[in-house]
């Protein structure tokens, strides 16, 4: 193990941490240290607000898959390319963002992220004008360049704003405001966007009227509906610009990812690869994000199979996100007494059981099971993130964080596959939309195993 001068030890990545026992919340005993020291409180508040901003973008985008499927008359698999573009931006930009942060600072990374977020949002204006599905995907791709910068900066920034012993609890608290933004995005989609889409109007038999119209009538409706989809993105772009100005003018600690002149990127990658808990944590994060996006994206298709229109179905999504928000706060609180690895395992079991219900039960009971998955997903992202990074060496934290953000690519890879399953209509005599949730079920089983194995290792 390398030794470093005390002045060079990063607060979130000290290697010589004693192993926690049951009841220590997954980290070392905090010794009564404050969750957020007073000198970092303003910075913590401003950076925490960013979690809501990318939550909004994530969850106003999820229902757009169903909207584009009808409006552009494309398959569920092709409509899922919205998610491929959105989460593909993370995969493209996370590592470059980390290298940038190693050279500059978390604050500069945040500002770059906000700038790219705004550019992507404003590109919805020409995208709606040209009425090109590909243009929307490109706009989302650029927008998520910004989100990759924000998450690569904000997550380790939050971890570093205080004592290492309670860093994962601090991140869970900050991440608890992500569902606030998500709920806002869902509410805008449910009460402003989806009800005003003419393309989703149905006849008395519950059939979508749009498909039977002439091409001229469809063109007029597309022009209207794409403007409805465009406006919330433009509005959030303006909010992002305001946040850019506030953060640019606010003095913040000049923390950054460690940039050790004696540590090459190759050496860092080698150490990360040989850190089993970290390596498996990246895989667990890929699977978690895939499961989350599949669950929240295809609630609408699941409800549609039951004859529920998109706007009403999106309200079920809002209920799901409300459960996630509640679970995040409750989970953060009880981590004071329950080891976070054990809690991850317990929540993984709960998510697996609910997903099995969504697969095996037809009708409203299946929908209830699908919605309840969100309660158990609540702590997963920040917990996996904190567990994976806990014993990563200080000079490796920026790239380590980047690969955990890059793991969000799971949200790009698996939704198109689930969309392809849904397009089959029936699989082995069972509704394909039900069967398609076998994919998130497998993800939750793997996450449960990760929680169990890391808990057993750390409890020894």
N, C-alpha and C positions, 0 to 999 in steps of 0.2 A: 504493500500500500504506500502510495506517495505521501510524503509529509509536506505541508505548505506552511509558510509564515502566517501567523494569525491574521494579519491584515488582509490576506488574500483569500480567506475562507468565505465562500458565499453563504448567506444565511439559510438557503434552502437545500444545500447539498453536502453537508458535512458527513463524511463517511463513517466516522467512528462513533456513531450513535448507538447507545445500548438498545438491545432488542426489547420491544414492549411486551407486557403480559396482558392477559385478559383484564378488561376494565380500564385500560389506559387510552382508549379511544384511537388506537392504531398508531400512535406516535409515542415519543418519550413523555414522561410526566411533565406537565407544563410549569410546575412550581409556582402557580398563581400568576404567571405572566399574562398580561392583557392580550386579548385576541388581536386587537389593533392598537398599537401605541398612539398616544395623542399626536405626536409629531407627524404621523403618517395618515391621520384620519381624513383630511381633505382629499389627499391623493387616493385613498381607498374608496371614498364615496364616488369620485369622478370616474375612476377606472371601473368600479362596479356598475356604474350606469351604462358602460359600454356593453356589458353582458346582456342587458335588455335590448340594445340596438341590434345585435346580431340574432337574438331570439326572435325579434320582429321579422327580420328578413327571412329566417328559416321557415317560420310558420305562416306567413302570408303566402309563401311560395308553394308549400305542400298542396293546398287545394287547387292550385293552378294546373296541376297535372290533369285532374278531372275536367277542369274548364277548357283547357286546350284540346283535350280528347274530343269533346263535343264540337267546339267552335271550329277547329281545323279538320274535323272528321278524320281522325287518325286513330290508330290502335292504342291500347293502354301501354304496350311496350314502347311505342314511339313517343307517346306523351311523357313517359317516364324519363326521356332524355332531358327534360327540364331538371330533374334531380341529378342526372349524369353531369350536366353542365355546371349546376350549382355546386355540387360537392367535388367535382373535378377541379375546380378552381383552388380548393384547399390543397389537393395533391400536387398541383403545379407550383404553388407559391409558398408553401410552408417552410421548406428548407431554405430557399433564397431569403425569406424573411428572417429566419434564424441567423443566417450568416450576416445579414445586414445589422441585426440587433447586437451581435457580438462585436461589431465594429463601432456602432454608435450607442444608442440607448433605447430602453423600453419606451420612453416618451416619444422619441423620433419615430420608432416603429408604429406606435399608436397613431401619430399624425399621418404617416404614409397610408396606413390602413383606412383612416377616415376619408382621406382624399380619394382613394380608389373606390371605396364604397359609394361615395357621391357620384363619381363619374359613371359607374355601372348603373346606378339608379336613374340618372338623367338620360342614359342611352335608351330608356324605355320610350322616350318621346319619338325619336325617329323609327324605332321598332314598331310602334303602333301605327305610324303613318304608312310604312311600307307593308304592313300586314304579313310579315314573314316570321314563321315559327323559329327558323334558324337565327334570325336577328335577336329574338328574345333570349334564346339560349346563349348567344355570345354576350349579351348584356349581363345576364346572370353570372356568366363565367368571369367577366371582369369585376363585377361587384364582389364576387367571393375571393378575388385576389386581395381585396381590402379586408374581408373577414379573416383571411388567413394571417395577414399582418396583425390584425387586432387580437386574434386568439393566441398567436405565437408570442405576442408582447404581453397581453393582459394576464394570462394565466400564471406565468412565472413571476410577473410583477406583483400580483396579489400574494403569492406564496412568500415573496421576499420582504413583505411589509410587516415584519414582526418576527417573533420567536419561531424557530423551526419546529418546536414540539407541538404547536397547534396550527401549523401551516395548512394541513389538509382540512381542518375545521374551518379555517379562514377562507379557503377556496370554496368549500361547500356553501358558506354563507354568501359569498359573492355570486356563486353560480345559482343561488336561490332566486336571484333577480333576473336570470335568463328566462324562466317561465313567465315572469311578469311581461317581458317583451313579447314572448311567444303568445301569451293570452291576448295581448293587444293586437298582434298580427292576425290571430284567429278571429278576433271580434270584428276587425275591419273586413276580413274576408267574408265572415258570416252575415254581417248586418249591412255592409256597404257594397261589396263587390258581387258576391254570388246572387243575392236577390235581384240585382239590377242587370243581370246577364239575360238578354232576351233569348239567347240561344238555348237556355235551359228551361224555357217555358214548356209545359206539358198539356196534353189534351185531357179530356175526362177519363180516358182509359189509362192515364199515366205515361203515355208515350211522348217522347220529345218531338215537338212540332217542327223544329229546325230542319230535320233531315228530309222532310217532304216539301220544302220550299224550292222556288226557282233559284237559279244561280244569282240573278240580280238581287233578289230579296236577301239571299245569304250574304252577299257582299255588303249590303247596307247594314245588316245586323253585325257582321264582323267589325265594321268600322266603329260602330257604337260600342260593342262589347270590349274591343281592344283598348278603347279610350278609358273604359271603366277599370280595366286591369292596370292600365298605365298610371293613373292618377295617384294611388297610394305609394307607389315607388318614387314618384317625383316628390311627394310630400315628405317621405322619410329622407330623401336626399337633402332637402332643405334643413331638416332637423340635424342631420349628420354634419352639415356645414357649420351650424351653430355650435355643436360640440367641438368641432375642430378649432374654432376661434377661442372658446373657453379654455380648452386644454393647452392651446398654444400660449395663452397669456398667463397660465397658472404655473407657479414655481413648484417643481416636483423633485424628489431625490433623484440624482443622476445615476440610477442603478442600470446595469446592463448585463447581458449574458457575458460570462467570463471570457476574456480574450487573452489566454495565456500564450505568450510568444513561443514557449517550449512545447506547446501541444498542437499537433497538426490535426486537420479534420480526419485523416485516416486513423490516427491513434484514438481519437474520440469515438469514431465508428466502431473500431475494434473493441474498445472497452464496453460500449453500449451493447454490442452483439453478445458478448460473453457474460453480460449481466442478465441472468435468466428471468428474474422477476420483471425487469424492464422489458426485455424482449417479448415475453408472453403478455405483458401489459399492453404493448402496442397492438398485438393481435386481438386481445380482448377489447381494446378500444375500437378497432375496425369492426368487429362483430357487434359491439354495442350500438355504434352509430348506425350501422346497417339495420339493426332491429328497430331502433327508434324511428328512423325515417320510413321504413316499411309500415310500421304500426300506425304512424300518424298520417302518412300519405293515403293509405288504402282503407282507412275507416270510411271514407266517402263511398268507395266502390262497394264495400261490405254493406253499408246502409242502402245503397242504390239497389243492390240485389234484393233487399227487403221492401222495395218500393218507396223509399224515402228520398225526397229531392235533395239536391246538393246543399242548399242553404240550411235546411234542417239537419242534414247529416253533419255539417260543419259545427253545429252546436254540440253534437256529441264529441267532436274533437275538442271543443272548448272545455267540456266537462273533463275529458281526459287530461288536458293540460292543467286544469284546476287541481286534479288529484296529484299530478306531478309536482306542482308548486307546493301543495300541502306536505307531500312526502319529503320534499327537499328540506323544508324548515324542521319538520319533526325528526328526520334522519340526522340532520346536523346537530340537533339538541341531544339526541340519545347517544351520539358518538362520544359524549363525555363519559359514558359508562360501558358501552359495548364496543369492542374492537371493530374498527371499520372494515377489516377483512372478513370477519365473521358476519357483519351486517350485510356486506356485499353478497356473501353466499346465501344468506337468508332471503334477501330481496330477489336474488336470481332464481331461487326455488319458487317464490311467489309469482314472479313474472312467467316462469315456465308453466305453472299450473293454469294461470289465466289464459295463456296462449293456447294451451291444449283445449281449454273450454271454447275458445273462438274457433278452433278447427273442428271440434267434434259435435258442437251443439248448433243446430240451425235455429233461425228466428231471433227474437229479441234477446233471449238469454245468451246467445252467442255474442251479440253486440255488447251486452253488459260486460261479458268476460273480456272482450277486446278493449273496452274503455278502461277497465280496472288494471290492465297491464301497466298503464302510466304511473300508477301509484308506486309500483315496484321498480320502475325505471328511474325514479327520481334522483337517487344518490349515485347512480352508476358512473356517469361520465367523470365528475370530479373525484370520486373515490378511486377509480382505476388510474386516473391521472396522478393523484397524490401517491398512491401505493407504488406505481411504476417509477416515479422520480425520487422517492424518499432516500435511497442510498446511491444515487448517481453522483459521481464526483463533481465538484464545483465547476471545473472548466468544461464539463460535458453537458451542463444543464440546458444551454440554449439549443443545441442540436437535439438533445433528448426531448425537450419540450416540442421541438419542431416535428419530430416524427410522431409524437402523440397527437398533434394537430393534423398532421398529414393523414393520420389514421381515419380522419373524417371522410376520406375517400370511400369508406364502406358505404356511405350514403349514396355514392354514385354508382357503385358496382351492382348492388343487389336489388334495388327497386325495379330496374328494367327486367331482371329475371323474374321477379314476382309478377310484374305486369304481363309478361309472356304467359305465365301460368294462368292468370286471370282471364286472358284472351281465349283460353281453351273452353270456357263456359262450364264444362263438366269433366271431372277427372275421377275415374274408377266409380262412376255413379254418384259422386258427391259434388256439391257446388264447388267450382274451381276457386272461387274467391275464398272459401273456407280452407281448402286444401293449401292454398298459396301461403298461408301463415305457418306452414311447416318450416319455412326459412327462418323467420325470427325465433321460432321455437328452438331450433338447433343453436342459434346464436346465444340464447339465454342459458341453455345447458352448458355451453362452453364458458360463459361468464361465471356461472355458479362454480364450475370446476376451478377457475382461476381464483375466485374468492376463497374456496376451500384450501387449495394448495398453498397459497400465500399465508393464510391464517395458520396452517399447521407448521409451516416453516418458521414464522415469527413467534409462535407460542412455545417453541421448543426451548 
